Amino acid sequence: MAKKKKNILKFECTVCKSINYWKRASKKTKKGLELKKFCKKCKKHTIHKVK
């Protein structure tokens, strides 16, 4: 049996607006996800929101 398709969520840095990370998530997950990740462009830990 085939697996269900999952959404690809792209995370955007709130400071420089670059897209650094992505994650596969089920379609039931909420869109307002925030993570504190390392931004390669800013060279520091910033909040990344789902674009």
Contacts in CASP RR format, 6 or more apart in sequence:
PFRMAT RR
TARGET T0000
AUTHOR 0000-0000-0000
METHOD contacts of the structure
MODEL  1
MAKKKKNILKFECTVCKSINYWKRASKKTKKGLELKKFCKKCKKHTIHKV
K
4 26 0 8 1.000
6 24 0 8 1.000
6 25 0 8 1.000
6 26 0 8 1.000
6 27 0 8 1.000
7 24 0 8 1.000
7 25 0 8 1.000
7 26 0 8 1.000
7 27 0 8 1.000
7 29 0 8 1.000
8 22 0 8 1.000
8 23 0 8 1.000
8 24 0 8 1.000
9 22 0 8 1.000
9 23 0 8 1.000
9 24 0 8 1.000
9 25 0 8 1.000
9 29 0 8 1.000
9 31 0 8 1.000
9 33 0 8 1.000
9 50 0 8 1.000
10 19 0 8 1.000
10 21 0 8 1.000
10 22 0 8 1.000
10 50 0 8 1.000
10 51 0 8 1.000
11 19 0 8 1.000
11 20 0 8 1.000
11 21 0 8 1.000
11 22 0 8 1.000
11 23 0 8 1.000
11 35 0 8 1.000
11 37 0 8 1.000
11 48 0 8 1.000
11 49 0 8 1.000
11 50 0 8 1.000
11 51 0 8 1.000
12 18 0 8 1.000
12 19 0 8 1.000
12 20 0 8 1.000
12 48 0 8 1.000
12 49 0 8 1.000
12 50 0 8 1.000
12 51 0 8 1.000
13 19 0 8 1.000
13 20 0 8 1.000
13 39 0 8 1.000
13 41 0 8 1.000
13 42 0 8 1.000
13 46 0 8 1.000
13 47 0 8 1.000
13 48 0 8 1.000
14 46 0 8 1.000
14 47 0 8 1.000
14 48 0 8 1.000
14 49 0 8 1.000
15 39 0 8 1.000
15 42 0 8 1.000
15 46 0 8 1.000
16 39 0 8 1.000
16 41 0 8 1.000
16 42 0 8 1.000
18 39 0 8 1.000
18 40 0 8 1.000
18 41 0 8 1.000
19 51 0 8 1.000
20 37 0 8 1.000
20 39 0 8 1.000
20 40 0 8 1.000
20 41 0 8 1.000
20 48 0 8 1.000
21 35 0 8 1.000
21 37 0 8 1.000
21 48 0 8 1.000
25 33 0 8 1.000
31 50 0 8 1.000
32 49 0 8 1.000
32 50 0 8 1.000
33 49 0 8 1.000
33 50 0 8 1.000
34 47 0 8 1.000
34 48 0 8 1.000
34 49 0 8 1.000
34 50 0 8 1.000
35 47 0 8 1.000
35 48 0 8 1.000
36 45 0 8 1.000
36 46 0 8 1.000
36 47 0 8 1.000
36 48 0 8 1.000
37 45 0 8 1.000
37 46 0 8 1.000
37 48 0 8 1.000
38 44 0 8 1.000
38 45 0 8 1.000
38 46 0 8 1.000
39 45 0 8 1.000
39 46 0 8 1.000
39 48 0 8 1.000
END
